[in-house]
Amino acid sequence: MTKIIAIANQKGGVGKTTTAINLATALAAIDKKVLLVDADPQGNASTGLGILEENREPSLYQLLTKQEFDILSIKKTSIPKLDIISSSIDLAASEIELAEINNREEVLKKILSKIVGYDFIFIDCPPALGLLTINGLVASRSVIIPLQCEFFALEGLSALTNTIDTIKSGLNSTIDLEGVVLTMFDKRNALSSLVEEDVRSHFKNKVYKTVIPRNVRISEAPSHGKPVLLYDTQCAGSQAYIGLAKEVILNQ
């Protein structure tokens, strides 16, 4: 049975897309069949996996506006067992178009229900609590929240968890918090440790033991159209995402 997981945080710059790309890559590397859905109009997940602009259509935008699945929307990546439904800036217009559709919160769920043969489907949600993110949450069985180890990153966390609770009570009774992953952790910065302590005290065992460090190789990898796991397998960032993948598998 396919496990559909949304990767969401309405705050930008927290490592959401980086986590989506590298977690998907790590799971593909251990022989899991993975589909990554780029639901962010910025299209960073598509870029990070080397999908050129001219090769992205039919993209998620066409699927949402036509409200039907097209097998041609699934693109192969350079990573065996990892496919992607890509995104482009056109996807931003879908927020307006979806608003006029009946059952607009369930369009993505309907599309993904037609897709078979994957162990995991990850949805890289945009950094906002709009209709695209709501569609991602309604379509998913659980949510992974990447959280940057800085004070301001904590501020919007309650809004996101409240949104998940609202969706659970009305639109998707099976959704749950898969886990919180701490990102951009700097062991030289006392604030990172304070944020970690605060988050672990609140979310308990829902916080992954693996912490993603602030790592220059993670930052460099997207400009080469590669996950950090391919760009530099031995760096601290790559090893952390391998550890995170192990935890995700053990929690299934």
C-alpha positions as a Python dict, from the first residue, in 0.01 Angstrom:
ca = {
    (1, 'M'): (0, 0, 0),
    (2, 'T'): (135, 341, -99),
    (3, 'K'): (216, 573, 191),
    (4, 'I'): (143, 935, 95),
    (5, 'I'): (328, 1191, 307),
    (6, 'A'): (303, 1569, 282),
    (7, 'I'): (615, 1768, 364),
    (8, 'A'): (485, 2100, 483),
    (9, 'N'): (568, 2419, 668),
    (10, 'Q'): (409, 2752, 585),
    (11, 'K'): (737, 2928, 666),
    (12, 'G'): (986, 2939, 379),
    (13, 'G'): (1357, 2868, 406),
    (14, 'V'): (1329, 2586, 658),
    (15, 'G'): (1470, 2309, 438),
    (16, 'K'): (1134, 2173, 326),
    (17, 'T'): (1221, 2106, -38),
    (18, 'T'): (1573, 1992, 54),
    (19, 'T'): (1418, 1739, 291),
    (20, 'A'): (1167, 1625, 27),
    (21, 'I'): (1439, 1570, -236),
    (22, 'N'): (1691, 1398, -14),
    (23, 'L'): (1451, 1184, 186),
    (24, 'A'): (1297, 1062, -140),
    (25, 'T'): (1645, 991, -279),
    (26, 'A'): (1756, 803, 34),
    (27, 'L'): (1447, 581, 25),
    (28, 'A'): (1494, 513, -347),
    (29, 'A'): (1854, 414, -269),
    (30, 'I'): (1729, 136, -40),
    (31, 'D'): (1508, -2, -315),
    (32, 'K'): (1181, 176, -236),
    (33, 'K'): (978, 302, -533),
    (34, 'V'): (918, 672, -469),
    (35, 'L'): (719, 948, -640),
    (36, 'L'): (781, 1311, -548),
    (37, 'V'): (498, 1556, -623),
    (38, 'D'): (630, 1913, -660),
    (39, 'A'): (332, 2116, -537),
    (40, 'D'): (528, 2440, -495),
    (41, 'P'): (492, 2696, -780),
    (42, 'Q'): (860, 2785, -732),
    (43, 'G'): (942, 2442, -874),
    (44, 'N'): (1250, 2400, -657),
    (45, 'A'): (1209, 2025, -616),
    (46, 'S'): (1196, 1988, -994),
    (47, 'T'): (1509, 2200, -1034),
    (48, 'G'): (1684, 2014, -754),
    (49, 'L'): (1629, 1685, -935),
    (50, 'G'): (1756, 1822, -1266),
    (51, 'I'): (1421, 1854, -1448),
    (52, 'L'): (1458, 2133, -1705),
    (53, 'E'): (1178, 2387, -1753),
    (54, 'E'): (1108, 2266, -2108),
    (55, 'N'): (1058, 1908, -1985),
    (56, 'R'): (804, 1972, -1709),
    (57, 'E'): (473, 1956, -1893),
    (58, 'P'): (227, 1812, -1836),
    (59, 'S'): (299, 1942, -1488),
    (60, 'L'): (93, 1941, -1171),
    (61, 'Y'): (-82, 2256, -1294),
    (62, 'Q'): (-237, 2071, -1588),
    (63, 'L'): (-346, 1783, -1363),
    (64, 'L'): (-518, 2011, -1112),
    (65, 'T'): (-694, 2231, -1366),
    (66, 'K'): (-815, 1935, -1576),
    (67, 'Q'): (-892, 1739, -1257),
    (68, 'E'): (-763, 1418, -1409),
    (69, 'F'): (-445, 1208, -1409),
    (70, 'D'): (-214, 1195, -1710),
    (71, 'I'): (54, 923, -1709),
    (72, 'L'): (281, 1159, -1907),
    (73, 'S'): (301, 1387, -1603),
    (74, 'I'): (525, 1134, -1425),
    (75, 'K'): (886, 1205, -1521),
    (76, 'K'): (1186, 982, -1460),
    (77, 'T'): (1475, 1135, -1269),
    (78, 'S'): (1843, 1043, -1287),
    (79, 'I'): (1790, 838, -971),
    (80, 'P'): (1663, 483, -1022),
    (81, 'K'): (1323, 422, -855),
    (82, 'L'): (1260, 796, -802),
    (83, 'D'): (1003, 970, -1025),
    (84, 'I'): (855, 1319, -1009),
    (85, 'I'): (544, 1512, -1104),
    (86, 'S'): (703, 1848, -1167),
    (87, 'S'): (592, 2206, -1117),
    (88, 'S'): (631, 2544, -1282),
    (89, 'I'): (528, 2903, -1206),
    (90, 'D'): (192, 2832, -1376),
    (91, 'L'): (95, 2638, -1066),
    (92, 'A'): (46, 2966, -879),
    (93, 'A'): (-265, 3031, -1092),
    (94, 'S'): (-420, 2704, -977),
    (95, 'E'): (-500, 2858, -636),
    (96, 'I'): (-750, 3088, -812),
    (97, 'E'): (-883, 2820, -1046),
    (98, 'L'): (-927, 2564, -768),
    (99, 'A'): (-1135, 2813, -569),
    (100, 'E'): (-1414, 2781, -829),
    (101, 'I'): (-1422, 2399, -831),
    (102, 'N'): (-1658, 2181, -627),
    (103, 'N'): (-1474, 1973, -365),
    (104, 'R'): (-1169, 2185, -439),
    (105, 'E'): (-981, 2049, -138),
    (106, 'E'): (-989, 1694, -278),
    (107, 'V'): (-865, 1742, -636),
    (108, 'L'): (-510, 1622, -567),
    (109, 'K'): (-640, 1327, -364),
    (110, 'K'): (-853, 1220, -661),
    (111, 'I'): (-554, 1244, -897),
    (112, 'L'): (-315, 1052, -670),
    (113, 'S'): (-573, 776, -617),
    (114, 'K'): (-515, 679, -982),
    (115, 'I'): (-140, 624, -926),
    (116, 'V'): (-18, 277, -828),
    (117, 'G'): (312, 96, -792),
    (118, 'Y'): (489, 325, -543),
    (119, 'D'): (592, 256, -185),
    (120, 'F'): (598, 627, -101),
    (121, 'I'): (452, 943, -251),
    (122, 'F'): (592, 1265, -105),
    (123, 'I'): (413, 1597, -164),
    (124, 'D'): (641, 1901, -141),
    (125, 'C'): (389, 2165, -32),
    (126, 'P'): (436, 2541, -89),
    (127, 'P'): (536, 2769, 201),
    (128, 'A'): (179, 2889, 263),
    (129, 'L'): (-146, 2753, 404),
    (130, 'G'): (-342, 2802, 80),
    (131, 'L'): (-541, 2561, -134),
    (132, 'L'): (-232, 2384, -269),
    (133, 'T'): (-113, 2296, 80),
    (134, 'I'): (-465, 2200, 188),
    (135, 'N'): (-491, 1970, -116),
    (136, 'G'): (-159, 1815, -16),
    (137, 'L'): (-276, 1755, 340),
    (138, 'V'): (-613, 1613, 236),
    (139, 'A'): (-440, 1371, -3),
    (140, 'S'): (-189, 1249, 256),
    (141, 'R'): (-191, 993, 532),
    (142, 'S'): (63, 1189, 736),
    (143, 'V'): (278, 1502, 749),
    (144, 'I'): (649, 1561, 802),
    (145, 'I'): (728, 1911, 926),
    (146, 'P'): (1083, 2036, 867),
    (147, 'L'): (1168, 2295, 1131),
    (148, 'Q'): (1466, 2526, 1114),
    (149, 'C'): (1653, 2556, 1443),
    (150, 'E'): (1582, 2927, 1487),
    (151, 'F'): (1340, 3116, 1710),
    (152, 'F'): (1111, 3254, 1438),
    (153, 'A'): (1063, 2907, 1291),
    (154, 'L'): (868, 2813, 1604),
    (155, 'E'): (614, 3091, 1565),
    (156, 'G'): (417, 2942, 1277),
    (157, 'L'): (428, 2584, 1400),
    (158, 'S'): (107, 2609, 1600),
    (159, 'A'): (-80, 2747, 1297),
    (160, 'L'): (26, 2447, 1091),
    (161, 'T'): (-64, 2193, 1360),
    (162, 'N'): (-402, 2365, 1402),
    (163, 'T'): (-459, 2336, 1027),
    (164, 'I'): (-373, 1964, 1041),
    (165, 'D'): (-622, 1919, 1328),
    (166, 'T'): (-892, 2106, 1134),
    (167, 'I'): (-837, 1890, 826),
    (168, 'K'): (-840, 1576, 1042),
    (169, 'S'): (-1178, 1672, 1190),
    (170, 'G'): (-1344, 1760, 859),
    (171, 'L'): (-1166, 1654, 540),
    (172, 'N'): (-921, 1372, 615),
    (173, 'S'): (-980, 1174, 933),
    (174, 'T'): (-676, 951, 876),
    (175, 'I'): (-409, 1223, 862),
    (176, 'D'): (-158, 1236, 1143),
    (177, 'L'): (173, 1398, 1225),
    (178, 'E'): (443, 1164, 1092),
    (179, 'G'): (719, 1363, 1257),
    (180, 'V'): (910, 1688, 1300),
    (181, 'V'): (1260, 1700, 1154),
    (182, 'L'): (1500, 1964, 1288),
    (183, 'T'): (1699, 2126, 1007),
    (184, 'M'): (1990, 2369, 971),
    (185, 'F'): (2118, 2270, 1314),
    (186, 'D'): (2437, 2454, 1410),
    (187, 'K'): (2606, 2291, 1707),
    (188, 'R'): (2818, 2606, 1757),
    (189, 'N'): (2501, 2809, 1816),
    (190, 'A'): (2341, 2775, 2160),
    (191, 'L'): (2004, 2880, 2012),
    (192, 'S'): (1992, 2564, 1799),
    (193, 'S'): (2015, 2350, 2112),
    (194, 'L'): (1751, 2560, 2289),
    (195, 'V'): (1512, 2525, 1997),
    (196, 'E'): (1575, 2151, 1985),
    (197, 'E'): (1506, 2118, 2357),
    (198, 'D'): (1184, 2320, 2325),
    (199, 'V'): (1052, 2122, 2027),
    (200, 'R'): (1136, 1784, 2182),
    (201, 'S'): (966, 1876, 2508),
    (202, 'H'): (648, 1970, 2319),
    (203, 'F'): (629, 1703, 2047),
    (204, 'K'): (802, 1422, 2243),
    (205, 'N'): (864, 1112, 2031),
    (206, 'K'): (721, 1280, 1720),
    (207, 'V'): (1057, 1456, 1675),
    (208, 'Y'): (1305, 1250, 1474),
    (209, 'K'): (1627, 1161, 1652),
    (210, 'T'): (1817, 1252, 1335),
    (211, 'V'): (1899, 1623, 1310),
    (212, 'I'): (1993, 1779, 975),
    (213, 'P'): (2304, 1998, 1020),
    (214, 'R'): (2374, 2331, 857),
    (215, 'N'): (2601, 2207, 578),
    (216, 'V'): (2749, 2389, 279),
    (217, 'R'): (2727, 2080, 57),
    (218, 'I'): (2349, 2070, 109),
    (219, 'S'): (2333, 2433, -8),
    (220, 'E'): (2551, 2369, -315),
    (221, 'A'): (2376, 2057, -443),
    (222, 'P'): (2059, 2217, -597),
    (223, 'S'): (2264, 2438, -828),
    (224, 'H'): (2399, 2117, -983),
    (225, 'G'): (2050, 1967, -1021),
    (226, 'K'): (2133, 1689, -776),
    (227, 'P'): (2030, 1579, -428),
    (228, 'V'): (2315, 1616, -180),
    (229, 'L'): (2319, 1235, -157),
    (230, 'L'): (2451, 1227, -512),
    (231, 'Y'): (2651, 1548, -497),
    (232, 'D'): (2859, 1441, -195),
    (233, 'T'): (2759, 1106, -44),
    (234, 'Q'): (3003, 1129, 246),
    (235, 'C'): (2921, 1479, 374),
    (236, 'A'): (2743, 1530, 705),
    (237, 'G'): (2421, 1638, 532),
    (238, 'S'): (2401, 1321, 323),
    (239, 'Q'): (2464, 1099, 621),
    (240, 'A'): (2192, 1279, 817),
    (241, 'Y'): (1932, 1222, 543),
    (242, 'I'): (2027, 854, 529),
    (243, 'G'): (1964, 841, 904),
    (244, 'L'): (1628, 1016, 859),
    (245, 'A'): (1524, 766, 592),
    (246, 'K'): (1602, 479, 830),
    (247, 'E'): (1377, 636, 1094),
    (248, 'V'): (1094, 688, 845),
    (249, 'I'): (1116, 319, 744),
    (250, 'L'): (1120, 201, 1106),
    (251, 'N'): (812, 408, 1186),
    (252, 'Q'): (599, 243, 915),
}
